[in-house]
Amino acid sequence: MTPLTLALLIFAIMLVLMAARVPIAISMFAAGAVGYVLQAGWLPFANFLNTQAFARFASYDLSVIPLFILMGNFATQGGISKALFEVASSIMSRFKGGLAMAAVLACAAFGAICGSSVATAATITSVALPEFKRHGYSGRLATGTLAAGGTLGILIPPSVPLVIYAILAEQNIAKLFAAAMVPGLIAMVGYMIAIAIYVRLVPGHAPERDEAPRLTMHALTGVLPIAIVFTVVFGGIYGGLFTPTEGAAVGAATTFVAALLRREMTWRKFKQCFYATAEASAMIFMIFLGADLMNSALALTQVPNQLAAVVSGWGLPPIAVVAAILLFYVVLGSVMDELSMLLLTIPIFFPMVMGLDFGMPKESVAIWFGIMVLMTVGFGMLAPPVGLNVYIVNGMAKDVPISESYRGVMPFLISDTLRTLLLLFFPAICLWLVSYIG
């Protein structure tokens, strides 16, 4: 069996198992196990399993993942989202489609202390969806806005996928967070512009004017915890007071205190925060293990190295290679979730990209490529036929057909496409803030 045939067999086994609804971690583990045993035999495979799990999970850097997830769960259970949406709707109510814009603002603010796209979408939807219905917004615009707004949970730091990229690519987490700031804000503004254009070109989906409560000092104090947590975490990280991992711990503790002060945290919610964190972390770590085994099996075939050499030999412009990789991510996003995509493909694509000449320092290339991958992952959260965020939001809007929700995200996908092209051709947008970090 040739190396290429064996590599294709590994991928085929994984896809067949996924189609049979086997969990992605087990699908990758089984495919990798078959490929590893066929090439190296049973004893080397057993020895690999004996050491790999500890080697992977003993990494100190991995502790940042459950800490940021716990921080997001404290924010979700602490009732912070309701205050965010009330303030945002008070500010944006003067504009047509203002309530939808307010939902985007609330998602962006919540994402600044959450780090999860699904959690952001589900949390803000639970607060905003009844208001959308009460004000007469169509199900298409309401669900499309909330699904798209949820992606800001990973586009605006902290971001769990970006942390995973940093670990896989061995890059500085703080610099990647800084690089994601401006693209995340561009995403937020782009979504608000998409709403403004849509409600004017397609009338009947939003009222002419939204009625919202006046902006009061009491409402402003409700969002104060967000500002405090964000300032403490990122101010401490970039001020050199603590590392990103320590910052995640400080952020989780600060968010917990904020939830206590709001008197929203009960003992039941407190336990639920840890249960949800344990469940999400276990899922991510199991995917790590499955991806490690599959990538090791692929590495034994030497196909990734051969692929990198072939691509380099084509003489294509480096930008064209990155564009092709991003298109591949869009396609892969239709059958795989974002964490699985990163864990499976970064070990293959990252060395390939780092071998190209972009006229930039290698660290800058690594950071820029990470942001480009993050943007494309956000695209995959919305694009059919999967679009996990669309499924989450539509599941909470029982009376809206899934087809309407997919139509609702189309203006935001156009915004995503334009933003991705902008960042692809102008890497400096991602990198200028990084230059201020020592």
HUURDA-V581945 format. One record per helix or strand of 3 or more residues. SS is the DSSP state (H for helix, E for strand). FROM is the first residue (numbers start at 1). LEN is the number of residues. If there is no record, write none. Layout:
BEGIN
((SS | FROM | LEN) (SS | FROM | LEN))
END
This chain:
BEGIN
((H | 3 | 17) (H | 24 | 17) (H | 42 | 16) (H | 60 | 18) (H | 80 | 13) (H | 98 | 14) (H | 117 | 19) (H | 139 | 12) (H | 152 | 4) (H | 160 | 10) (H | 173 | 29) (H | 217 | 6) (H | 224 | 15) (H | 244 | 18) (H | 267 | 35) (H | 303 | 12) (H | 318 | 15) (H | 338 | 17) (H | 362 | 19) (H | 388 | 9) (H | 402 | 24) (H | 428 | 4) (H | 434 | 3))
END
